[in-house]
Amino acid sequence: MNTARWRAALRIARREAWRSKGRSLLVIALIGLPIFALGGADIAYRTWQLSPTEKLARAIGMADAGIQWAGSPVQQAPSGYLKSEWTTVGSANAPRPTTAQLRAQLPAGSRLISDDESTVGAQVRTPAGLEYANVIGLDYADPLARGIVNPVHGHAPRSADQAAVTTRLAAKADLRLGGTMRLADLDPTAGSERTFTVVGIVDDAGSRHAEAVYVRPSVLPPPPSAAQGYVPPEASGWLVDSPRPITWQQVLKLNTLGYIVTSRQAYLHPPPPSEIEYRASGGSISRQAL
């Protein structure tokens, strides 16, 4: 009996819908469009969400750890500088360590490459005019750096007189492969300009709007000591290829020596809250992965 009633109701509803096609379509649209829009927005949102591994790639490439020099002991969360979750716990007055000194604190057999950034940026002089850009000393052709930038044209700088630029800077300054540019204020103490040949065009994986110049690490002048004023932690950095994962206990040890560490192992497999002393936010990094 109930089935017969439902069939009768459905026949009546179908008949009414067929007679009033416009009204029926309007009802369908009013119900369906919001659902379609919400579904599309959810799909787009999930598409743009990065996995933890993708976030690491944008910040430290394929390295087992990214390390930056803070100049004083620090406390940090497992995300380290990936999410700017760290703070200093002492006066910043220690001199910048050498790569060899840092390597001595890491597992035997570790390989390091520099990932430095100019503390003041530089003026980019081209025939099209004057622009301002960050200058980063990184050999992005090294497998450790894969994922930090996306090569578009050309190749990574291979000598001290070559440079790569981001697509946004290339467009603003009218820079092309094979062209030249001059960097002023790269070393404020020297007060001179240097000429570079553009050999690469790249996209910064962390920011499509980045205006940056990539050079060989040896091109950047040594950052000033902390005693000469505030030195941004991103000024001195390294990417580490370790034969063994950098554990949370090793991160804590490096923190006491003045290093901020983004360990792949600690980020993907964080320690229990009882082992994390960091509570307040502090510090920053120019190359955000989030």
N, C-alpha and C positions, 0 to 999 in steps of 0.2 A: 504493500500500500504506500509506504513512504517513497519507494522507488518511482512509482507512478506519479506521485505528487511532484517529485523533483523533475521528472521528464516534462511534465506539463509546464512547470515554471520556466524551465530552460527554453521550451518552444515559444512561450510568450515573450521571454526576454530577447530571444533571437529575432522574433518578428518585429518587436519594438525597435531594436537596434537597426534592423534593415530599413525600416520606414524612416528613421531619423538618423541618417548616416552622418550628417555634420555634427550633431550633438554627440553621437557615439565616438567619433574621432576626437572631438574636443576632450571628452572624459578620458579617453585613452592617453591623449597627450598630457593632460594635467597630472595623471598618475605616473605615466611612464617616463616623461622627461626628467623630473627630479631624480628618479631612481637611476636613469641612465647617466645623468650628470654626476651624481655621487659616486657611482661605480667607476666612471672614467677618472674622476679626481683621485679616487683611492688607488687605481692602477698607476696613474702618473706619479703619485706620491711614493708608492712602493718601488717604482722603476728608478726614481732618483735617489732612493736611500742607498747608502753605501754599506757594504758588509764590513766587519772589522778588518778583514784582510785588505780590502780596497782602501780603507782609511789609512792603514799602515803604509801601503804602497805610495800613497800621495805624500806622506811625511818622511818616511825613511827608505823608500824604494824596496829592494829585496834584502836589505840588511837584517842581521839578527838584532841589531840595536842601533839607535841613533843617540849620540851623546853630545851635549852642549856644556860649555864651561860657564859656570855662574860666578866663580871667584870666591865663594864662601860656601860653607856647608848648607845643604838644603834638605827640606822634607818634601815628598812628592807622593802623588797617587800613582798607581800602576800605569796610567796613561801618560805619565811624564809630561813632556812638552807637547804631545799630540793634542791635548785639550787644555794646555796651559794650567795644569793642576799641580802647582809646586810653589814653594815659597822659601826664601832664604831664612836662615836662622843664625846669621852672624854677619860681621862686617865684611864687605867685599874689598879685600885688599891684597889677595894673592895674585902673583903673576901668572900669565897664561902658561899652562904646561905644554911641553912639546908632544908631538905624536908618539915619540919613543917612551916618554914618561907615562902616557896613558896606556900604551900597549903593555907596559910592565904590570898594570893593574888588571889586565884581562887574561882569559885563558891562553895558555901557550899556543902559538900558531895562529893567533888572530891577525887578520888583515884589516887595515884601516885606510880610508880615503878621506880627504878633507871636504867639508861642506860648510864653507864660510860665507859670510855676508858682510859687505862694507858697512861700517858703522854710520856713515854719513850719506851713502848713495853717491851719485855723480851726475854732473850735467852732461848730457849727450848733445854734441854739436854736429849737425849735418847741414848739407846745402839747403835743406828745407826749414831749418831753424834750430831752436834750442828746446830740448826736453829734459825732464828730470827722471831718473830711473834708479831702482835698486841694482846693485852689482853683486853677483853671486859667484863665488869661486867653487865650481863643481864640475868634475868630469862626468857629465851625464851619460857618456858612452860606456862607462864602466857598468858591468852587470849589477853591481850593488845599488846603483842609482836608478835602475829601471823602474819607471812608474812615477817618478817625481816630476818629470817633464815629458811631454809627448812631442817627439821630433816631427816637424811638418815638411821642411825642405832642408837640403844641405846636410852638414855633419857637425859634430861637436868640435869646439876649438881644439887644435892639436899643437899650437904653439902660442907663445906669449903675445903675439901681435894679432891673434884671431879672436873673434867673439861671435856669440849667437844672441839673438834677441827674440823676445816674445812677439807673437803676431800683432798684438795691440800696439806695442811700441813701434814695430816696423811700419804699421799703417800711419801712426801719428807723425813719425819722423821721416817718412818716405824712404825707408831703408830697404835695400834689396840685396840678394846674394851677390857677392863680389864688390859691393859698394864699401865705402869707408866711412868711419865716424870717429870723432874725437871725444874722449872722456876727460872732463875737467873736474878737479876737486876729488879725484879718486884717492889721492894722498894729500890731505890738506897741509901737511907739514912740508911737502915738497913744492906745492904751488905750481905744478906744471900740468900739461896736457899730454895724453898719449893717444896715438892713432891706431885704430884696429880695422881689420878687414872683416866684414860680415860673412861668415861661412855657414851659418845655420839659422833657421827660423823654427821656433818651438812654441808650444802652448804649455803654460804652467798648469799642471794637473789639478792644483788646489784652487786656482782662481783664473777664470777666463779673462778677467780684466787686468791681470798683472802686467806691469810695465817694468821689465827687468832685462838686464844684460848678463849673460853667462860667459865667464872667462876661465882660463886655467887658474887653479888655486894659488899658484905662485905669483900671479899678477897682483893680488890684493896685498896692500901693506899690512904689517902686523897690527892687530888692534891695540889701542892704547891700554896701558895697565889700569887696573881699577883705581889705583892711587891717583891717576890723572883725571878721574871723573867716572861717571856711570858708563859702563860698557854693556850694551844689550847682550843677553846670553846667546842670541842667534849669531853674533859676530864670530864665534868660534865653535865649530861643530865638526863631527866626524861620523862616518857611517862604518859600522863594524861587521865584518864577516868572521864569526867565531866558530871554531870546531865543535863547540858545545853551546847549548842555549844559555843566554845570560839570565840567571835565576834572580828571583826577588831579593834574596840575601846578598847577591853581588851588587844589585842595584842600590841597596841600602848602604853597602860599604862605599860605593862610588859617591853616594850622596854626601857622606861625611868628608870626602876629599874635595867637594865643590863641583861635582858633576850632576847635571840633570840627565836622566836616562829614560829613553823610551825603548823598553825591551819587548821584542816580539813575544817572547815566552810569557812575560809578566802581564802583558796587555791581553793576550788571548786566553791566558789561564791565571787570572788574578789571585793573589793570596787572600786568606781570610781577613775580614776587617780588623781583627785583633792585632794583625801584623802591620797595619798601616797607621802611621803616626800623623800623617798629613790631614788637616781638617779645614784650613782656610785657603781660599784661592789667592794666587799671587803670580807675578811674572807674566810674560807674554812671549809669543813667537810670531814672526811676520808671516811665515808660511803655514797658514792654517789648513788642516786637513778636513775640518768639519764645515 
